[in-house]
Amino acid sequence: MRVKCVLCDNVEKIESFSLEAKQLRKRRKQTYLCPNCYERIGKQIVEKKSRN
């Protein structure tokens, strides 16, 4: 299954029978983030929480 990251518009291929692919097919409004963007956003959230 081909998916597109909503932040960087990078097109990647994931296994069609993986749990992530199933969830994306079932809930169309759920968005896909590539591993790089997911990690970057995760770091920003941790930094933001540590400031408070």
PQR file with spaces between the fields and no chain letter, atoms N, CA, C, O and H, PARSE charges and radii, in Angstrom:
ATOM       1  N    MET     1       0.851   -1.174    0.000 -0.4000 1.5000
ATOM       2  CA   MET     1       0.000    0.000    0.000 -0.0000 2.0000
ATOM       3  C    MET     1       0.895    1.235    0.000  0.5500 1.7000
ATOM       4  O    MET     1       1.844    1.322    0.780 -0.5500 1.4000
ATOM       5  N    ARG     2       0.596    2.170   -0.861 -0.4000 1.5000
ATOM       6  CA   ARG     2       1.359    3.415   -0.913 -0.0000 2.0000
ATOM       7  C    ARG     2       0.657    4.459   -0.063  0.5500 1.7000
ATOM       8  O    ARG     2      -0.556    4.641   -0.159 -0.5500 1.4000
ATOM       9  H    ARG     2      -0.175    2.100   -1.494  0.4000 1.0000
ATOM      10  N    VAL     3       1.424    5.136    0.763 -0.4000 1.5000
ATOM      11  CA   VAL     3       0.890    6.172    1.646 -0.0000 2.0000
ATOM      12  C    VAL     3       1.742    7.427    1.507  0.5500 1.7000
ATOM      13  O    VAL     3       2.914    7.356    1.136 -0.5500 1.4000
ATOM      14  H    VAL     3       2.410    4.988    0.841  0.4000 1.0000
ATOM      15  N    LYS     4       1.145    8.570    1.807 -0.4000 1.5000
ATOM      16  CA   LYS     4       1.829    9.849    1.682 -0.0000 2.0000
ATOM      17  C    LYS     4       1.824   10.558    3.028  0.5500 1.7000
ATOM      18  O    LYS     4       0.781   10.687    3.668 -0.5500 1.4000
ATOM      19  H    LYS     4       0.194    8.627    2.109  0.4000 1.0000
ATOM      20  N    CYS     5       2.982   11.009    3.447 -0.4000 1.5000
ATOM      21  CA   CYS     5       3.107   11.743    4.705 -0.0000 2.0000
ATOM      22  C    CYS     5       2.441   13.107    4.543  0.5500 1.7000
ATOM      23  O    CYS     5       2.628   13.778    3.528 -0.5500 1.4000
ATOM      24  H    CYS     5       3.830   10.904    2.927  0.4000 1.0000
ATOM      25  N    VAL     6       1.667   13.511    5.540 -0.4000 1.5000
ATOM      26  CA   VAL     6       0.941   14.772    5.435 -0.0000 2.0000
ATOM      27  C    VAL     6       1.843   15.982    5.654  0.5500 1.7000
ATOM      28  O    VAL     6       1.490   17.087    5.242 -0.5500 1.4000
ATOM      29  H    VAL     6       1.515   12.966    6.364  0.4000 1.0000
ATOM      30  N    LEU     7       3.003   15.802    6.294 -0.4000 1.5000
ATOM      31  CA   LEU     7       3.884   16.936    6.556 -0.0000 2.0000
ATOM      32  C    LEU     7       4.906   17.164    5.451  0.5500 1.7000
ATOM      33  O    LEU     7       5.069   18.287    4.975 -0.5500 1.4000
ATOM      34  H    LEU     7       3.291   14.904    6.628  0.4000 1.0000
ATOM      35  N    CYS     8       5.591   16.104    5.043 -0.4000 1.5000
ATOM      36  CA   CYS     8       6.679   16.286    4.077 -0.0000 2.0000
ATOM      37  C    CYS     8       6.318   15.792    2.673  0.5500 1.7000
ATOM      38  O    CYS     8       7.149   15.884    1.769 -0.5500 1.4000
ATOM      39  H    CYS     8       5.459   15.192    5.429  0.4000 1.0000
ATOM      40  N    ASP     9       5.130   15.282    2.469 -0.4000 1.5000
ATOM      41  CA   ASP     9       4.645   14.773    1.173 -0.0000 2.0000
ATOM      42  C    ASP     9       5.531   13.663    0.614  0.5500 1.7000
ATOM      43  O    ASP     9       5.611   13.481   -0.601 -0.5500 1.4000
ATOM      44  H    ASP     9       4.455   15.208    3.203  0.4000 1.0000
ATOM      45  N    ASN    10       6.182   12.938    1.482 -0.4000 1.5000
ATOM      46  CA   ASN    10       7.021   11.812    1.082 -0.0000 2.0000
ATOM      47  C    ASN    10       6.126   10.589    0.877  0.5500 1.7000
ATOM      48  O    ASN    10       5.345   10.244    1.764 -0.5500 1.4000
ATOM      49  H    ASN    10       6.117   13.086    2.469  0.4000 1.0000
ATOM      50  N    VAL    11       6.230    9.934   -0.275 -0.4000 1.5000
ATOM      51  CA   VAL    11       5.430    8.752   -0.575 -0.0000 2.0000
ATOM      52  C    VAL    11       6.225    7.520   -0.186  0.5500 1.7000
ATOM      53  O    VAL    11       7.362    7.345   -0.622 -0.5500 1.4000
ATOM      54  H    VAL    11       6.864   10.215   -0.995  0.4000 1.0000
ATOM      55  N    GLU    12       5.628    6.664    0.635 -0.4000 1.5000
ATOM      56  CA   GLU    12       6.278    5.442    1.087 -0.0000 2.0000
ATOM      57  C    GLU    12       5.373    4.255    0.844  0.5500 1.7000
ATOM      58  O    GLU    12       4.176    4.406    0.600 -0.5500 1.4000
ATOM      59  H    GLU    12       4.703    6.806    0.990  0.4000 1.0000
ATOM      60  N    LYS    13       5.953    3.083    0.914 -0.4000 1.5000
ATOM      61  CA   LYS    13       5.193    1.863    0.740 -0.0000 2.0000
ATOM      62  C    LYS    13       5.191    1.113    2.065  0.5500 1.7000
ATOM      63  O    LYS    13       6.247    0.885    2.656 -0.5500 1.4000
ATOM      64  H    LYS    13       6.926    2.961    1.112  0.4000 1.0000
ATOM      65  N    ILE    14       4.004    0.729    2.532 -0.4000 1.5000
ATOM      66  CA   ILE    14       3.885   -0.092    3.733 -0.0000 2.0000
ATOM      67  C    ILE    14       3.196   -1.394    3.343  0.5500 1.7000
ATOM      68  O    ILE    14       2.531   -1.469    2.310 -0.5500 1.4000
ATOM      69  H    ILE    14       3.147    0.914    2.052  0.4000 1.0000
ATOM      70  N    GLU    15       3.356   -2.399    4.161 -0.4000 1.5000
ATOM      71  CA   GLU    15       2.740   -3.693    3.892 -0.0000 2.0000
ATOM      72  C    GLU    15       1.222   -3.561    3.882  0.5500 1.7000
ATOM      73  O    GLU    15       0.646   -2.935    4.772 -0.5500 1.4000
ATOM      74  H    GLU    15       3.897   -2.338    5.000  0.4000 1.0000
ATOM      75  N    SER    16       0.580   -4.142    2.891 -0.4000 1.5000
ATOM      76  CA   SER    16      -0.876   -4.025    2.742 -0.0000 2.0000
ATOM      77  C    SER    16      -1.634   -4.699    3.871  0.5500 1.7000
ATOM      78  O    SER    16      -2.762   -4.313    4.180 -0.5500 1.4000
ATOM      79  H    SER    16       1.047   -4.651    2.168  0.4000 1.0000
ATOM      80  N    PHE    17      -1.025   -5.704    4.490 -0.4000 1.5000
ATOM      81  CA   PHE    17      -1.721   -6.447    5.529 -0.0000 2.0000
ATOM      82  C    PHE    17      -1.262   -6.075    6.931  0.5500 1.7000
ATOM      83  O    PHE    17      -1.569   -6.783    7.889 -0.5500 1.4000
ATOM      84  H    PHE    17      -0.109   -6.017    4.238  0.4000 1.0000
ATOM      85  N    SER    18      -0.535   -4.978    7.061 -0.4000 1.5000
ATOM      86  CA   SER    18      -0.085   -4.549    8.386 -0.0000 2.0000
ATOM      87  C    SER    18      -1.241   -3.877    9.131  0.5500 1.7000
ATOM      88  O    SER    18      -2.237   -3.471    8.533 -0.5500 1.4000
ATOM      89  H    SER    18      -0.285   -4.402    6.282  0.4000 1.0000
ATOM      90  N    LEU    19      -1.081   -3.775   10.425 -0.4000 1.5000
ATOM      91  CA   LEU    19      -2.106   -3.149   11.256 -0.0000 2.0000
ATOM      92  C    LEU    19      -2.303   -1.687   10.871  0.5500 1.7000
ATOM      93  O    LEU    19      -3.431   -1.196   10.830 -0.5500 1.4000
ATOM      94  H    LEU    19      -0.272   -4.105   10.911  0.4000 1.0000
ATOM      95  N    GLU    20      -1.209   -0.997   10.590 -0.4000 1.5000
ATOM      96  CA   GLU    20      -1.283    0.421   10.210 -0.0000 2.0000
ATOM      97  C    GLU    20      -2.067    0.613    8.915  0.5500 1.7000
ATOM      98  O    GLU    20      -2.863    1.545    8.806 -0.5500 1.4000
ATOM      99  H    GLU    20      -0.292   -1.395   10.624  0.4000 1.0000
ATOM     100  N    ALA    21      -1.848   -0.260    7.933 -0.4000 1.5000
ATOM     101  CA   ALA    21      -2.576   -0.171    6.667 -0.0000 2.0000
ATOM     102  C    ALA    21      -4.064   -0.431    6.879  0.5500 1.7000
ATOM     103  O    ALA    21      -4.912    0.233    6.284 -0.5500 1.4000
ATOM     104  H    ALA    21      -1.201   -1.018    8.021  0.4000 1.0000
ATOM     105  N    LYS    22      -4.366   -1.391    7.723 -0.4000 1.5000
ATOM     106  CA   LYS    22      -5.771   -1.704    8.010 -0.0000 2.0000
ATOM     107  C    LYS    22      -6.464   -0.508    8.660  0.5500 1.7000
ATOM     108  O    LYS    22      -7.595   -0.175    8.306 -0.5500 1.4000
ATOM     109  H    LYS    22      -3.677   -1.931    8.207  0.4000 1.0000
ATOM     110  N    GLN    23      -5.790    0.132    9.605 -0.4000 1.5000
ATOM     111  CA   GLN    23      -6.372    1.284   10.283 -0.0000 2.0000
ATOM     112  C    GLN    23      -6.574    2.449    9.323  0.5500 1.7000
ATOM     113  O    GLN    23      -7.575    3.158    9.420 -0.5500 1.4000
ATOM     114  H    GLN    23      -4.871   -0.139    9.893  0.4000 1.0000
ATOM     115  N    LEU    24      -5.641    2.657    8.400 -0.4000 1.5000
ATOM     116  CA   LEU    24      -5.778    3.742    7.429 -0.0000 2.0000
ATOM     117  C    LEU    24      -6.941    3.491    6.469  0.5500 1.7000
ATOM     118  O    LEU    24      -7.642    4.428    6.086 -0.5500 1.4000
ATOM     119  H    LEU    24      -4.827    2.081    8.322  0.4000 1.0000
ATOM     120  N    ARG    25      -7.147    2.240    6.081 -0.4000 1.5000
ATOM     121  CA   ARG    25      -8.274    1.915    5.205 -0.0000 2.0000
ATOM     122  C    ARG    25      -9.602    2.075    5.933  0.5500 1.7000
ATOM     123  O    ARG    25     -10.585    2.535    5.353 -0.5500 1.4000
ATOM     124  H    ARG    25      -6.578    1.479    6.392  0.4000 1.0000
ATOM     125  N    LYS    26      -9.625    1.696    7.194 -0.4000 1.5000
ATOM     126  CA   LYS    26     -10.876    1.728    7.961 -0.0000 2.0000
ATOM     127  C    LYS    26     -11.292    3.159    8.305  0.5500 1.7000
ATOM     128  O    LYS    26     -12.466    3.513    8.194 -0.5500 1.4000
ATOM     129  H    LYS    26      -8.826    1.322    7.666  0.4000 1.0000
ATOM     130  N    ARG    27     -10.333    3.972    8.719 -0.4000 1.5000
ATOM     131  CA   ARG    27     -10.616    5.369    9.095 -0.0000 2.0000
ATOM     132  C    ARG    27      -9.911    6.285    8.111  0.5500 1.7000
ATOM     133  O    ARG    27      -8.720    6.563    8.252 -0.5500 1.4000
ATOM     134  H    ARG    27      -9.379    3.685    8.809  0.4000 1.0000
ATOM     135  N    ARG    28     -10.639    6.747    7.126 -0.4000 1.5000
ATOM     136  CA   ARG    28     -10.042    7.549    6.047 -0.0000 2.0000
ATOM     137  C    ARG    28      -9.469    8.872    6.543  0.5500 1.7000
ATOM     138  O    ARG    28      -8.531    9.396    5.942 -0.5500 1.4000
ATOM     139  H    ARG    28     -11.607    6.522    7.011  0.4000 1.0000
ATOM     140  N    LYS    29     -10.008    9.416    7.618 -0.4000 1.5000
ATOM     141  CA   LYS    29      -9.543   10.721    8.088 -0.0000 2.0000
ATOM     142  C    LYS    29      -8.272   10.623    8.926  0.5500 1.7000
ATOM     143  O    LYS    29      -7.657   11.642    9.239 -0.5500 1.4000
ATOM     144  H    LYS    29     -10.769    8.990    8.106  0.4000 1.0000
ATOM     145  N    GLN    30      -7.872    9.398    9.295 -0.4000 1.5000
ATOM     146  CA   GLN    30      -6.628    9.215   10.027 -0.0000 2.0000
ATOM     147  C    GLN    30      -5.473    9.511    9.079  0.5500 1.7000
ATOM     148  O    GLN    30      -5.493    9.074    7.929 -0.5500 1.4000
ATOM     149  H    GLN    30      -8.372    8.570    9.041  0.4000 1.0000
ATOM     150  N    THR    31      -4.479   10.238    9.540 -0.4000 1.5000
ATOM     151  CA   THR    31      -3.386   10.649    8.667 -0.0000 2.0000
ATOM     152  C    THR    31      -2.142    9.798    8.917  0.5500 1.7000
ATOM     153  O    THR    31      -1.978    9.219    9.991 -0.5500 1.4000
ATOM     154  H    THR    31      -4.463   10.593   10.475  0.4000 1.0000
ATOM     155  N    TYR    32      -1.283    9.730    7.927 -0.4000 1.5000
ATOM     156  CA   TYR    32      -0.045    8.977    8.010 -0.0000 2.0000
ATOM     157  C    TYR    32       1.128    9.932    8.170  0.5500 1.7000
ATOM     158  O    TYR    32       1.222   10.938    7.467 -0.5500 1.4000
ATOM     159  H    TYR    32      -1.416   10.200    7.054  0.4000 1.0000
ATOM     160  N    LEU    33       2.016    9.611    9.098 -0.4000 1.5000
ATOM     161  CA   LEU    33       3.260   10.350    9.271 -0.0000 2.0000
ATOM     162  C    LEU    33       4.416    9.391    9.025  0.5500 1.7000
ATOM     163  O    LEU    33       4.432    8.280    9.554 -0.5500 1.4000
ATOM     164  H    LEU    33       1.939    8.794    9.669  0.4000 1.0000
ATOM     165  N    CYS    34       5.386    9.824    8.217 -0.4000 1.5000
ATOM     166  CA   CYS    34       6.560    8.989    7.975 -0.0000 2.0000
ATOM     167  C    CYS    34       7.361    8.892    9.282  0.5500 1.7000
ATOM     168  O    CYS    34       7.187    9.725   10.172 -0.5500 1.4000
ATOM     169  H    CYS    34       5.373   10.726    7.786  0.4000 1.0000
ATOM     170  N    PRO    35       8.224    7.897    9.403 -0.5600 1.5000
ATOM     171  CA   PRO    35       8.989    7.729   10.648  0.2800 2.0000
ATOM     172  C    PRO    35       9.816    8.956   11.028  0.5500 1.7000
ATOM     173  O    PRO    35       9.947    9.262   12.213 -0.5500 1.4000
ATOM     174  N    ASN    36      10.375    9.663   10.045 -0.4000 1.5000
ATOM     175  CA   ASN    36      11.178   10.857   10.355 -0.0000 2.0000
ATOM     176  C    ASN    36      10.321   11.953   10.973  0.5500 1.7000
ATOM     177  O    ASN    36      10.705   12.543   11.982 -0.5500 1.4000
ATOM     178  H    ASN    36      10.269    9.415    9.082  0.4000 1.0000
ATOM     179  N    CYS    37       9.174   12.230   10.384 -0.4000 1.5000
ATOM     180  CA   CYS    37       8.282   13.264   10.906 -0.0000 2.0000
ATOM     181  C    CYS    37       7.707   12.858   12.251  0.5500 1.7000
ATOM     182  O    CYS    37       7.560   13.694   13.142 -0.5500 1.4000
ATOM     183  H    CYS    37       8.862   11.752    9.563  0.4000 1.0000
ATOM     184  N    TYR    38       7.381   11.584   12.406 -0.4000 1.5000
ATOM     185  CA   TYR    38       6.830   11.082   13.661 -0.0000 2.0000
ATOM     186  C    TYR    38       7.825   11.282   14.793  0.5500 1.7000
ATOM     187  O    TYR    38       7.451   11.708   15.886 -0.5500 1.4000
ATOM     188  H    TYR    38       7.500   10.904   11.682  0.4000 1.0000
ATOM     189  N    GLU    39       9.082   10.977   14.535 -0.4000 1.5000
ATOM     190  CA   GLU    39      10.128   11.145   15.542 -0.0000 2.0000
ATOM     191  C    GLU    39      10.355   12.622   15.865  0.5500 1.7000
ATOM     192  O    GLU    39      10.516   12.991   17.028 -0.5500 1.4000
ATOM     193  H    GLU    39       9.386   10.631   13.647  0.4000 1.0000
ATOM     194  N    ARG    40      10.366   13.459   14.834 -0.4000 1.5000
ATOM     195  CA   ARG    40      10.583   14.897   15.026 -0.0000 2.0000
ATOM     196  C    ARG    40       9.457   15.516   15.855  0.5500 1.7000
ATOM     197  O    ARG    40       9.719   16.291   16.775 -0.5500 1.4000
ATOM     198  H    ARG    40      10.236   13.159   13.889  0.4000 1.0000
ATOM     199  N    ILE    41       8.222   15.181   15.537 -0.4000 1.5000
ATOM     200  CA   ILE    41       7.075   15.699   16.293 -0.0000 2.0000
ATOM     201  C    ILE    41       7.114   15.185   17.726  0.5500 1.7000
ATOM     202  O    ILE    41       6.803   15.924   18.660 -0.5500 1.4000
ATOM     203  H    ILE    41       8.009   14.552   14.790  0.4000 1.0000
ATOM     204  N    GLY    42       7.497   13.919   17.905 -0.4000 1.5000
ATOM     205  CA   GLY    42       7.598   13.344   19.244 -0.0000 2.0000
ATOM     206  C    GLY    42       8.598   14.087   20.111  0.5500 1.7000
ATOM     207  O    GLY    42       8.337   14.335   21.288 -0.5500 1.4000
ATOM     208  H    GLY    42       7.750   13.319   17.146  0.4000 1.0000
ATOM     209  N    LYS    43       9.750   14.445   19.537 -0.4000 1.5000
ATOM     210  CA   LYS    43      10.760   15.200   20.280 -0.0000 2.0000
ATOM     211  C    LYS    43      10.231   16.572   20.677  0.5500 1.7000
ATOM     212  O    LYS    43      10.475   17.031   21.793 -0.5500 1.4000
ATOM     213  H    LYS    43       9.963   14.243   18.581  0.4000 1.0000
ATOM     214  N    GLN    44       9.510   17.229   19.775 -0.4000 1.5000
ATOM     215  CA   GLN    44       8.966   18.549   20.072 -0.0000 2.0000
ATOM     216  C    GLN    44       7.940   18.473   21.194  0.5500 1.7000
ATOM     217  O    GLN    44       7.872   19.376   22.028 -0.5500 1.4000
ATOM     218  H    GLN    44       9.312   16.856   18.868  0.4000 1.0000
ATOM     219  N    ILE    45       7.144   17.416   21.228 -0.4000 1.5000
ATOM     220  CA   ILE    45       6.137   17.269   22.279 -0.0000 2.0000
ATOM     221  C    ILE    45       6.811   17.062   23.628  0.5500 1.7000
ATOM     222  O    ILE    45       6.394   17.641   24.631 -0.5500 1.4000
ATOM     223  H    ILE    45       7.200   16.682   20.551  0.4000 1.0000
ATOM     224  N    VAL    46       7.858   16.232   23.652 -0.4000 1.5000
ATOM     225  CA   VAL    46       8.581   15.987   24.899 -0.0000 2.0000
ATOM     226  C    VAL    46       9.207   17.273   25.414  0.5500 1.7000
ATOM     227  O    VAL    46       9.147   17.548   26.612 -0.5500 1.4000
ATOM     228  H    VAL    46       8.197   15.762   22.837  0.4000 1.0000
ATOM     229  N    GLU    47       9.805   18.063   24.533 -0.4000 1.5000
ATOM     230  CA   GLU    47      10.406   19.336   24.934 -0.0000 2.0000
ATOM     231  C    GLU    47       9.341   20.285   25.475  0.5500 1.7000
ATOM     232  O    GLU    47       9.560   20.979   26.468 -0.5500 1.4000
ATOM     233  H    GLU    47       9.853   17.839   23.559  0.4000 1.0000
ATOM     234  N    LYS    48       8.212   20.307   24.824 -0.4000 1.5000
ATOM     235  CA   LYS    48       7.127   21.206   25.256 -0.0000 2.0000
ATOM     236  C    LYS    48       6.612   20.803   26.640  0.5500 1.7000
ATOM     237  O    LYS    48       6.354   21.668   27.477 -0.5500 1.4000
ATOM     238  H    LYS    48       8.034   19.743   24.017  0.4000 1.0000
ATOM     239  N    LYS    49       6.464   19.517   26.883 -0.4000 1.5000
ATOM     240  CA   LYS    49       5.989   19.044   28.182 -0.0000 2.0000
ATOM     241  C    LYS    49       7.011   19.312   29.274  0.5500 1.7000
ATOM     242  O    LYS    49       6.633   19.592   30.412 -0.5500 1.4000
ATOM     243  H    LYS    49       6.673   18.815   26.203  0.4000 1.0000
ATOM     244  N    SER    50       8.287   19.232   28.955 -0.4000 1.5000
ATOM     245  CA   SER    50       9.321   19.448   29.972 -0.0000 2.0000
ATOM     246  C    SER    50       9.408   20.930   30.371  0.5500 1.7000
ATOM     247  O    SER    50       9.850   21.242   31.476 -0.5500 1.4000
ATOM     248  H    SER    50       8.593   19.005   28.031  0.4000 1.0000
ATOM     249  N    ARG    51       8.996   21.829   29.497 -0.4000 1.5000
ATOM     250  CA   ARG    51       9.013   23.267   29.812 -0.0000 2.0000
ATOM     251  C    ARG    51       7.956   23.628   30.840  0.5500 1.7000
ATOM     252  O    ARG    51       8.141   24.566   31.616 -0.5500 1.4000
ATOM     253  H    ARG    51       8.637   21.575   28.599  0.4000 1.0000
ATOM     254  N    ASN    52       6.865   22.905   30.853 -0.4000 1.5000
ATOM     255  CA   ASN    52       5.749   23.240   31.777 -0.0000 2.0000
ATOM     256  C    ASN    52       5.973   22.685   33.140  0.5500 1.7000
ATOM     257  O    ASN    52       5.141   22.872   34.027 -0.5500 1.4000
ATOM     258  H    ASN    52       6.715   22.143   30.223  0.4000 1.0000
